[in-house]
Amino acid sequence: MTITGHHHISIYTKDAKQNKHFYTDILGLRLVEKTVNQDDPTMYHLFYGDESGHPGTLLTFFEMPHLGKHHPGINSIARLALLVPNQRALVCFKDRLMLNDIKAKTITYLGHKAIEFQDPDGFEIILMSNDNKKVPDSWQHNPYTEIPAPLQILGMGPVELRLRDIRPTADFLVNTLGYRPVGNNIYTLDTEGLYSDFVLIEDTGERAKPGRGYVHHIAVSVPADKDLETILEKIKQLPGENSGIIDRYFFKSLYYRHNKIMYEFATEAPGFTVDTDVKNLGATLTLPDFLQDKREEIERHLNPL
């Protein structure tokens, strides 16, 4: 099967306006898509990424204003690493975070210099130096931020899963999805880069309880519809139900929960320029065709950003 790396990660936020400020004004990502949750159009679904919102650069958030606090625990997607070019970029971002009263700690993560901190909802983020490792050729800089291009966030790096038992997930990644083990419970599609890695942490304790800052799912990227169909046939042979292929307008998706973790398989095309030119991405509320007749009602439920 053809999986090319991460596609996006989807997280709960309590306040979309605060969320937008943090990810665009502080971290320097671009709001590339302002839309709604297609399964519940009363809530925002925001996408941040590079200039065009390429797969692997995307962080997405569902706004739920009445959310309580997220309680971290096992059987969850615990942390996300975002890649920056070098240690100079780490210094830049640590200064930006401190100026905005956000605590950031310098650490070493998977052998690379890094800083760790939390976003306003308590989601745990690691910025790690990519150190000239390979990244996808499609990734772009964001010309709509004050952060200089040589220091900007590149895209998604290792995704950390905390599990009571890592063995089923390791088997799923290797024998179903084609990842390779590279030691210390790290699984990758490309040993020359960090952009597709999963890190499995075996732990005990209580299960994670959803709330603000909770990760709903991790999506991996497949090139085309035919690749998604191949994955569906493979998933059908495994225990448990899957969603079938769903047209999400910006890409097609397949969802499957394995060992308590929700995975999405998402196509690279058509992308966010399917109905908007690059210059205007994220400027207005975008709705798929099947929701256009409800636009007035949907906009009444959403607070302006």
For each residue, the residues with C-beta under 8 A, 3 or more apart:
1: 177 178 222 227 230 231 234
2: 222 223 227 230
3: 177 178 189 196 220 221 222 227 231 265
4: 55 56 136 189 196 221 222 223 268
5: 55 56 136 156 189 190 195 196 220 221
6: 9 55 56 155 156 159 195 196 218 219 220 221
7: 55 56 58 219 220 221 251 264 266 268
8: 47 49 55 58 59 60 156 219 264 266
9: 6 58 59 60 77 80 156 159 215 217 218 219
10: 60 61 62 215 216 217 218 219 264
11: 59 60 61 62 121 123 213 214 215 216
12: 61 62 64 67 70 121 210 211 212 213 214 216
13: 16 18 19 46 61 62 63 64 67 120 121 212 213
14: 18 63 64 65 67 121 212
15: 18 19 63 65 120 121
16: 13 19 20 44 46 61 63 303 305
17: 20 21 303 305
18: 13 14 15 21 22 120
19: 13 15 16 22 23 46 61 63 119 120 121
20: 16 17 23 24 31 46 305
21: 17 18 24 25 26
22: 18 19 25 26 27 119 120
23: 19 20 26 27 29 31 48 59 119
24: 20 21 27 28 29 30 31 48 145
25: 21 22 28
26: 21 22 23 96 97 100 102
27: 22 23 24 82 93 96 153
28: 24 25 142 145 146 147 152 153
29: 23 24 48 49 50 57 59 142 145 153
30: 24 48 49 50 51 53 142 144 145 281 282
31: 20 23 24 34 46 47 48 281 282
32: 47 48 49 50 51 52 53 58 272 281 282
33: 45 46 47 53 250 272 281 282 286
34: 31 44 46 47 282 283 284 285 286 305
35: 44 45 46 47 285 286 287 288
36: 40 41 42 43 44 45 285 287 291 298 302
37: 40 41 42 43 44 45 62
38: 41 45 248 249 288 291
39:
40: 36 37 43
41: 36 37 38 287 291 294 298 301
42: 36 37 298 301 302
43: 36 37 40 62 63 64
44: 16 34 35 36 37 61 62 63 302 305
45: 33 35 36 37 38 60 61 62 63
46: 13 16 19 20 31 33 34 35 60 61 63
47: 8 31 32 33 34 35 53 58 59 60 272 282
48: 23 24 29 30 31 32 58 59 60 61
49: 8 29 30 32 52 53 54 57 58 59 155
50: 29 30 32 53 54 57 139 140 141 142 155
51: 30 32 140 141 142 143 144 278
52: 32 49 140 271 272 273 278 281
53: 30 32 33 47 49 50 57 58 271 272 281
54: 49 50 57 58 136 138 139 140 155 271
55: 4 5 6 7 8 58 138 221 266 268
56: 4 5 6 7 136 138 139 155 156 195 221
57: 29 49 50 53 54 139 154 155 156
58: 7 8 9 32 47 48 49 53 54 55 156
59: 8 9 11 23 29 47 48 49 80 156
60: 8 9 10 11 45 46 47 48
61: 10 11 12 13 16 19 44 45 46 48
62: 10 11 12 13 37 43 44 45 216
63: 13 14 15 16 19 43 44 45 46
64: 12 13 14 43 67 212
65: 14 15
66:
67: 12 13 14 64 70 211 212
68: 211 212
69: 122 211 212
70: 12 67 121 122 123 208 209 210 211 212 213 214
71: 206 208 209 211
72: 76 78 124 162 208
73: 76 162 205 206 207 208 209
74: 162 163 164 203 204 205 206 207 208
75: 162 163 164 207 208 259 260 261
76: 72 73 161 162 207 208 214 215 260 261
77: 9 80 159 160 161 215 217 218 261
78: 72 124 160 161 162 201 208 215
79: 124 125 126 159 160
80: 9 59 77 123 124 125 126 156 157 158 159 160 215
81: 109 110 114 125 126 127 128 156 157 158 159 160 194
82: 27 125 126 127 128 153 154 155 156 157
83: 127 128 129 130 133 135 153 154 155 156 157 194 195
84: 89 90 93 127 128 129 130 151 152 153 154
85: 88 89 129 130 150 151 152 154
86: 89 90 129 130 131
87: 90 91 113 129
88: 85 91 92 151
89: 84 85 86 92 93 127 129 150 151 152
90: 84 86 87 93 94 106 113 114 115 127 129
91: 87 88 94 95
92: 88 89 95 96 147 151
93: 27 84 89 90 96 97 104 115 127 151
94: 90 91 97 98 104 106 115
95: 91 92 98 99
96: 26 27 92 93 99 100 147
97: 26 93 94 100 102 103 104 115 117
98: 94 95 101 102 103 104
99: 95 96
100: 26 96 97
101: 98
102: 26 97 98 117 118
103: 97 98 117 118
104: 93 94 97 98 115 116 117
105: 115 116 117
106: 90 94 113 114 115
107: 114 115 116 126
108: 111 112 113 114
109: 81 112 114 116 126 128 158
110: 81 128 158 184 186 194 197 199
111: 108
112: 108 109 128 129 130 131 194
113: 87 90 106 108 128 129
114: 81 90 106 107 108 109 126 127 128 129
115: 90 93 94 97 104 105 106 107 126 127
116: 104 105 107 109 124 125 126 127
117: 97 102 103 104 105 124 125 127
118: 102 103 121 122 123 124 125 213
119: 19 22 23 122 123 125 213
120: 13 15 18 19 22
121: 11 12 13 14 15 19 70 118 212 213
122: 69 70 118 119 212 213
123: 11 70 80 118 119 213 214 215
124: 72 78 79 80 116 117 118 213
125: 79 80 81 82 116 117 118 119
126: 79 80 81 82 107 109 114 115 116 157
127: 81 82 83 84 89 90 93 114 115 116 117 153
128: 81 82 83 84 109 110 112 113 114 157 158 194
129: 83 84 85 86 87 89 90 112 113 114
130: 83 84 85 86 112 133 135 154 157 194
131: 86 112
132:
133: 83 130 192 193 194 195
134: 190 192 193 195
135: 83 130 139 154 155 193 195
136: 4 5 54 56 139 155 195
137:
138: 54 55 56
139: 50 54 56 57 135 136 154 155
140: 50 51 52 54
141: 50 51 149 152
142: 28 29 30 50 51 145 147 152
143: 51 149
144: 30 51
145: 24 28 29 30 142 152
146: 28
147: 28 92 96 142 151 152
148: 151 152
149: 141 143 152
150: 85 89
151: 84 85 88 89 92 93 147 148
152: 28 84 85 89 141 142 145 147 148 149
153: 27 28 29 82 83 84 127
154: 57 82 83 84 85 130 135 139
155: 6 49 50 54 56 57 82 83 135 136 139 195
156: 5 6 8 9 56 57 58 59 80 81 82 83 159 195
157: 80 81 82 83 126 128 130 194 195 197
158: 80 81 109 110 128 186 194 197 198 199
159: 6 9 77 79 80 81 156 197 198 199 218
160: 77 78 79 80 81 198 199 201
161: 76 77 78 166 169 198 199 200 201 261
162: 72 73 74 75 76 78 201 203 208
163: 74 75 166 169 200 201 202 203 259 260 261
164: 74 75 202 203 204
165: 168 202 259
166: 161 163 169 170 185 200 201 202
167: 170 171
168: 165 171 172 258 259
169: 161 163 166 172 173 200 258 259 261
170: 166 167 173 174 181 185 187 200
171: 167 168 174 175 176
172: 168 169 175 176 177 238 258 259
173: 169 170 176 177 179 187 198
174: 170 171 177 178 179 180 181 187
175: 171 172
176: 171 172 173 234 235 238
177: 1 3 172 173 174 220
178: 1 3 174 189
179: 173 174 187 188 189 196 198
180: 174 187 188 189 191
181: 170 174 185 186 187
182: 186 187 188 191
183: 186
184: 110
185: 166 170 181 199 200 201 202
186: 110 158 181 182 183 197 198 199 200
187: 170 173 174 179 180 181 182 197 198 200
188: 179 180 182 191 193 194 196 197 198
189: 3 4 5 178 179 180 196
190: 5 134 193 195 196
191: 180 182 188
192: 133 134
193: 133 134 135 188 190 196
194: 81 83 110 112 128 130 133 157 158 188 197
195: 5 6 56 83 133 134 135 136 155 156 157 190
196: 3 4 5 6 179 188 189 190 193 220
197: 110 157 158 159 186 187 188 194
198: 158 159 160 161 173 179 186 187 188
199: 110 158 159 160 161 185 186
200: 161 163 166 169 170 185 186 187
201: 78 160 161 162 163 166 185
202: 163 164 165 166 185
203: 74 162 163 164
204: 74 164
205: 73 74
206: 71 73 74 209
207: 73 74 75 76 260
208: 70 71 72 73 74 75 76 78 162 214
209: 70 71 73 206 214
210: 12 70 214 216
211: 12 67 68 69 70 71 214
212: 12 13 14 64 67 68 69 70 121 122
213: 11 12 13 70 118 119 121 122 123 124
214: 11 12 70 76 123 208 209 210 211
215: 9 10 11 76 77 78 80 123 218
216: 10 11 12 62 210 262
217: 9 10 77 255 261 262 263 264
218: 6 9 10 77 159 215 261 262 263 264
219: 6 7 8 9 10 253 263 264 265 266
220: 3 5 6 7 177 196 263 264 265 266
221: 3 4 5 6 7 55 56 266 267 268
222: 1 2 3 4 227 228 231 265 266 267 268
223: 2 4 227 267 268
224: 227 228 267 268 269
225: 228 229 252 267
226: 229 230
227: 1 2 3 222 223 224 230 231 267
228: 222 224 225 231 232 245 252 254 265 267
229: 225 226 232 233 245
230: 1 2 226 227 233 234
231: 1 3 222 227 228 234 235 254 265
232: 228 229 235 236 242 244 245 254
233: 229 230 236 237
234: 1 176 230 231 237 238
235: 176 231 232 238 242 254 256
236: 232 233 242
237: 233 234
238: 172 176 234 235 256 258
239:
240: 256 257 258
241:
242: 232 235 236 254 255 256
243: 246 253 254 255 256
244: 232 254
245: 228 229 232 252 253 254
246: 243 252 253 254 255
247: 252
248: 38 251 252 253 266 288
249: 38 274 288 289
250: 33 270 271 272 274
251: 7 248 266 267 268 269 270 271
252: 225 228 245 246 247 248 266 267
253: 219 243 245 246 248 264 265 266 267
254: 228 231 232 235 242 243 244 245 246 264 265
255: 217 242 243 246 262 263 264 265
256: 235 238 240 242 243 262 263 265
257: 240 260 261 262 263
258: 168 169 172 238 240 261 263
259: 75 163 165 168 169 172
260: 75 76 163 207 257
261: 75 76 77 161 163 169 217 218 257 258
262: 216 217 218 255 256 257
263: 217 218 219 220 255 256 257 258
264: 7 8 10 217 218 219 220 253 254 255
265: 3 219 220 222 228 231 253 254 255 256
266: 7 8 55 219 220 221 222 248 251 252 253
267: 221 222 223 224 225 227 228 251 252 253
268: 4 7 55 221 222 223 224 251 271
269: 224 251
270: 250 251 273 274
271: 52 53 54 250 251 268 274
272: 32 33 47 52 53 250 276 281 286
273: 52 270 276 277 278 281
274: 249 250 270 271
275: 286
276: 272 273 280 281 283 286
277: 273 280 281
278: 51 52 273 281
279:
280: 276 277 283 284
281: 30 31 32 33 52 53 272 273 276 277 278
282: 30 31 32 33 34 47
283: 34 276 280
284: 34 280
285: 34 35 36 295 298 299 302
286: 33 34 35 272 275 276
287: 35 36 41 291 292 294 295 298
288: 35 38 248 249 291 292
289: 249 292
290:
291: 36 38 41 287 288 294 295 298
292: 287 288 289 295
293:
294: 41 287 291 297 298
295: 285 287 291 292 298 299
296: 299 300
297: 294 300 301
298: 36 41 42 285 287 291 294 295 301 302
299: 285 295 296 302
300: 296 297
301: 41 42 297 298
302: 36 42 44 285 298 299
303: 16 17
304:
305: 16 17 20 34 44
